[in-house]
Amino acid sequence: MGTSELLIGLMSGTSLDGVDGVLARFDGQGRPTVLAHAHRPFSAVLRDELLALNQSGPDELHRGALAGNALAELQSALVGELLTIGGMSAQAVRAVGSHGQTVRHRPGEFDGTGYTLQLNQPALLAERCGIDVVSDFRSRDVAAGGQGAPLVPAFHAMAFGGQPAATAILNLGGMANLTLLPAAADPAPVRGFDCGPGNALLDFWIQRERGQSYDTDGRWSAGGQVDQALLARLLDEPFLRAAPPKSTGRDLFNPAWLLPRLTGTLKPQDVQATLAEFTARCAAEALVAQASDTTTLLCCGGGALNQDLMRRLQALLPDLRVSSTDSAGLPPLQVEATAFAWLAWAFLHRQPGNRPEVTGARGLRVLGALHPA
């Protein structure tokens, strides 16, 4: 592990806005330098199909396979774009780490093992790109009794850890997850867990009410008033009170969960404001409960660009410095894709990619499956 290697990371999250990708150079210790970043949006047809596949439906095995093919074609185009931006050939890249698109996340159910399912066609991606592809990062952790999520805390520890004081990373994608990093002199383990919804409910509501895919800068929510009765109903969710390890997804926080709670006469803009406050409260209250010694909160994911959401977090955490991961050298839209490039690097070097303290797995595990070019 003494020489540097180029890897590509691809991530499409529960926000369903598209695929983010990075081309990164990893040193012998697995520390990345991002050389290129690009994003490919989902077409409306693919987005709607991926969203529909989060629920049972007719002919879903066939439809899921076709959606995986479409995702691989989009990923392949993104890989080509990254190579062009970075001025690299496919032969120069050791591997692509491809997360795929989560459509079901049900760990711990049934026989106690459960499952997590990401639509993906890594063999097709390898065929199109001519680069080895590492995928299926979550299922090994689930097989070991873990949640299979969140997986990013191990990367967060490497990228943002070792600070003089305790630091937290909040990923605000479709769902939200927290990573709790102890101070450099503290021997406590890295911890992390899903803390509630991120952008999923906010995006659903503004799309339904205004036909927009997301609330740019949080402008619409900023102009509304928080409905305290609605906020109380939203916060009365057992998942929020459950102790870590825990993970969630659209299986829980979805329109079918939200709509029955919208009782009475509510202005649509006030609902948006309340959903923003709910998202911020879920994260802030979880952080205070689990790591009251934290001094800095670094935010990543699309929600880190929502200025109203960031203001609400700062107001709820007045004693913390709240900022995006930009302040730590990695732009918020690059963090997750870089994490999956790092997970691919860890797989290639047979390094564990999970943290048992985070997922609840029985131990450290090498994560992923290889599809050679």
N, C-alpha and C positions, 0 to 999 in steps of 0.2 A: 504493500500500500504506500510505496514511497513516491510514486509518480502521479501527476495530475491526470484527470480523465474528464471528458465531456459527456454530459448526460442531458436528456430532455425530460421535463416533467409536464404532464398534462392533467388538468383537474377540471371537472365539471361538477358543480355542487348542487345542493338542494334549491338554490335560487333559480336554477334552470334558465340562466341567461345565455349560456354558451360555454365554450371551452377556453380556459386560460392555459397558456404554455410558456415555459421558459427554457432557454438553452443556458446551461450553467457549467462552469469549470470547477471541478472538485479537487481539492488538494489531497494529499495522502492521508489526512485525518478526517476527510469528509466535510470539510468546510467549503461552502460554495461561493462562487462569484458569478453573478448573473450577467451573461453577455448579451442576451436578447430576450424580449418579452413580446408576446402577441396574444390577441384574443380573436376568436371566431364566434359570432353569435349563432344561436340556433335559429333556423327558420321557424316561422309560426307553426307550420305543420309538424315539425319534429318536436318542438317544445310542447305542443298540445298533446302529442302522442306519448311523450315521456311522462307528462303529468297524468294522463289517463291511466298509464300503466302502473301508477302508484296504487291503483285499486283493481280488484278483480274485475274481469270483463270478458267479452266473447273473444275466442281465438287468441288469447293473450300470449301463448307460447310462440305462435307464428309472428304476431305483431311485435313481440319483444325481440325476436331474432332479427327482423327487418330493421327495427329501430337501432339495434346494436350495429348492424351493417352501416346504416346511415351515420351513426356516431363515428365509426372507424374512418369513413371517408372524410368526414369533417376534420377529424384528428390528423389524418394524413396530410390534408391541405395545410393545416396549421404547422405541422412539422416542417413541411417544405418552406413555409414562410419564415420560420425561425432560422432555418439553415441559410436562407438568403440574407436575412438581416445580419446574422452572425458571420457571414462569409465563410461558412464551413461546408464540407461535403458530408454526405451520409456516412461514408466510411470512417470519418473522424470521430463519430459519436459512438460511445460504448453501448448505450442502451437508452430506450425510452421507458419512463415510468408512467403507466396509464392507469388512472384510478377507475375510469368508467363512470356510469351514471347510476346512483343508488335509486332503486325503485321500491325496495322493501327492506326494512331493518327491524328484525324481530329476534334479537338475541335472548337467550334464556327461556324461551317458550317451549312448550311441548315436552320433550324429554329432558329439559334443563339445558340443552345446548342451543336450540333455536338456529337461526340463520340470518345472514345478511346477503342481499343480492344486488350486484351492480351489473347493469347491462353493459356489455363490452364485446368487441370482437378482436382481441389482441392478435390472433393469427392473421386476420385480414390486414390489420395495421402493420404488422411485420412484413407482410407480402408487399404492401403498397410502398412502405418506406425503405425497405432494405436494411432495417436496423433491428437488432434484438429488442423485444418488448417484454418488460416485466409488469405483471398485472396481478389482480386478485390479492390485494394486500390485506384484506380484512378477515377472510375466512379462517386463516390459520389461528388467529387470536381467538375467534369464536370457538373453534374446535378445542382450544385449550381452556374453555370455560369463561372466556372473556367477553366483553361487549363488542369487540371489534371496532370500537370508537370511544373517544377520539384517538386518532393515531398521530396527530400533529405534535403532541407534547414532547415526544422524544426529539423531534427536529427543533422545536422551540427552545428546548434546553441547550442544544448545541449552538443555535443561532443567536439567542438572546440571554442565555444564562451567564452565571459568573459575575453578576453585578454586586456591588457592596451591600445593597439592600434588597429585600424581597420584591420581586417584580411579577406582575400578572400579564398574560397575553389573552386578549379576548378576540376570538375569530367571529366576525359577524357576517356569516354567509346566509343561506336560507335558514339554517339553525345556528345557534350560538354555542360556542364552547370556550371554556376557560382553561388556561394552563397556569399553574401556580409554581413559580420558580423561587426556591429559597435563596437567601443571600449566599455569597460565595463561601463564607466561613461557617455556614449552617449545614450540618450533615443530613438534614431532613431530605426525604426523597422528593422528586418532582411529582406533582399531582395534577390531575386534570379531569374534566367531565363536561358533558353537555349541560347547559344551564337553562335552556328554553329556546324559544323561537328567535331567529335573527330577522331576516328580511321577508320570510315567507308570507306571513300574515299581512304585513305592510304592503307587499307587492300585490297580493291577491286583492286587497281592498281598493287600492287606487286603480288597479286595472278594471275592476268591476264598476267602480263609480265614475271614473274619469277616462278610461280607455288608455291609460298610460302604463308602461311596463314597470315603472318604479317612480318613486317620489324624489325627483332631482333635488339634491341638497337638503331634503326634508322640508321643502318650502311649504307644502300643503299641510303637513302635520304641525309645523310651527305656527300656522295661523289658526289652529283649532284650540278648543278647550278640553282638558281632560275630564271625562265623566267619571267621577269617583265611584259611583255604584257599579258601572261596567268594569272599571279597573279591579274592584274587589272581586267581582265574579271571575274575571280572568285569572287573578292571582290564587283563587281557590281551586287550584289544580294539584292533585296529589303528587304528580311527578316533581313539582317544584320543591316539595318538602322531603322527598326521598333523599337518602344519603348516597353519596358516591360510593362505588363506581356506578355510573348511569349514563345512558345515551338515549337519544330520541331522534325523531325525524318527522316526515310528513305523515307517517302512520298515526301520529298523535295530533300534532299541531297543523291542522288543515281546515278548510272551510266548514266541514261537517262538525268540527269542534267549536269553531268560532260562532257560526250563525245562530245556534240556539241561545247563546249568551247575549245576543243583541236584542234585549227586550226593551219595551217602552219606546218612546219617541226620541230618536237619536239623530243628530245632524251628521251626515257622512264625514265632514271634515273633523268633527269632534271624535268620531270613531277612529280616524287616522291618528289624531293626537293621542288618544288613549292607547292605541296599539304601540305607538312609539314609546310612551311612558312605560307600558307593560314590558316591552323588550328591554328597556334600560333597567327597570326595577328587578327583573329576573336576574340579570347579570350582576348588578350592584349588590343586591341582598345576598346572593350566593357567594360573592367575593368576600363580603364582610363576615359572613358566617364561617367560611372555610379558611380564610387567610387575612385576619385582621391586621397583621403586621406589614401588609403590602404598602409600598410607597409610590409605585408607578404602575399605571395600567397602559399597556400598548395595545392598540386596536388594529385589526387587519380585516381583510374581506371587504366586500362592497359596502357594508354598513359603516365602515370607517370613513367613507366619503359623504355620509349623511350628516350634515352639520348640526341639524336639530337633534339627532340621536346622540351625537358626541356632546352637545351642550347639556342634554339631560343626564348623561353619565357623569359629567363633571359636577353638576349640581347635586347629584345623589352621593357623590364621593368627594366632598370638598377638601379633604385632607390629602388626596392623591393627586399626582400629576397625570392627567389623562391626555394622551396624544396618539397619533397613528404610528405604526412601525416605521414610517419614513424617518422618524427621529432617531431610530436605531439602525438605519442604513439599508432597510429593505422595504420598498414600497408596498402598501397594503394589498394591492392586487397581484403581487408576485409571490406572496408568502406560501399559499397552499400549493401552487404548482411547483415551487422550489422544494417544498416538503416531500412531494411525491417523486421528484428527481432524486432527493436524498434517500428516500426509502428504496428506490431502485439501486442506488449506490450501495446501501447497506445489504441488500439481498445479494448483489454480486460478490461482496466481500464476506458473506455469511455472518453479518453482524445483526444482532437482534434489532427489530424495528418497533417493538412495542414496549410499553412500560406496565408491568403487572399492577403497580400501585394505581394506575390510571384506569385500565380496562377490567381489572379483576381476573385476568388470566392466571393460570397456575404457575407461570414462570415466563422468562424471556423466550421469545420465539423469533426465528428468521421468517419474515413475511414476504409473500409473493410467489409467483409462478413464472417460469421463463418460456417465452415463445421465440425461438431463434429465427433470425432472418433467413 
